[in-house]
Amino acid sequence: MALTDFFFKGCGWQAQAHSNVKCRSRALLPDGRDLSWRLFDLKLTTGSPNPPSVPPYKKVSEWWPDNWVSNPLAINVRIDPGAPVLEVVGEFPERPGKISLKAVLPNAEEYDLFVNQPGEFVRYVPLISLLSQHADRFATIKFVSSGSFNPKRQGLSQDDRDLSWRLFDVRLLSLPAAREVQPAYYLVSEWWRDKWVSNVFEVAVLVDRSRPFLRLSGEIPSVLSGALLRVRLPDGKSFVVVENHYGRFSASISLVSLIAGFDGKYVPLEFEASRFFIPKETGISDDTRMLAWQLLDMELVENEK
């Protein structure tokens, strides 16, 4: 394809020009130079229908300069076939009650972003399902959180806005770029620093056709010898991870059956152990947690073995 178009920047503005464009303005300055305009940048393109001057999004509802947003938040996002993943960078404040955030697409698809605790977060929303009807056009993405608060009514400040969370940035990523930065999983249940988990443990795992197996290693204490550990997938299937065993173990969980409907999305997996113990009740220590097994490591891999 002939490169007949170029983009140029000058004096704080941008425009698209063709190869036969001529700029007709001039000025003679005291230093003797015959000047017309200032050229800051020049590059060849393939005539993209979305030049750099087209922003990737436009806000619809309140997104204030201090990054606070309303609930719900609506953003018009340009659906780019070359970058069909939306990265969202934000922060939830400390507040009582459950924290949650989901994205709702114009085709009524909903995605739980698995934000369940205060603090900064980075999440990813797949927009592939919108390409057939919204490619190279703007579509409204709505973010619905677990609630909002009003600083003035709560006596915190004179700020009378209804605030939900803070949105720092959104950007579109290509599929390869998204795969490089997306984590393999998000925790839904507690995975404590000493590797212990409770008898019901939930984790949101990325379904990635290039890595369709979840490999994990763990350990069941001798006090729970004979326990059964089972995992449930969102398509209704369940598998026995380990049974009638204690000590170290390793297992691979196939996510192949989820690729058709969930590729590029995060899905919840629920692990359930048939037995647990409370160290304080058994006189081992003052630990009052309900402990079932230790999850030592977890990763997505290409092969089952």
Summary of the structure (lengths in Angstrom):
residues: 305
radius of gyration: 26.3
end to end distance: 45.9
largest distance: 92.3
contacts: 835
relative contact order: 0.13
helix: 8%
strand: 44%
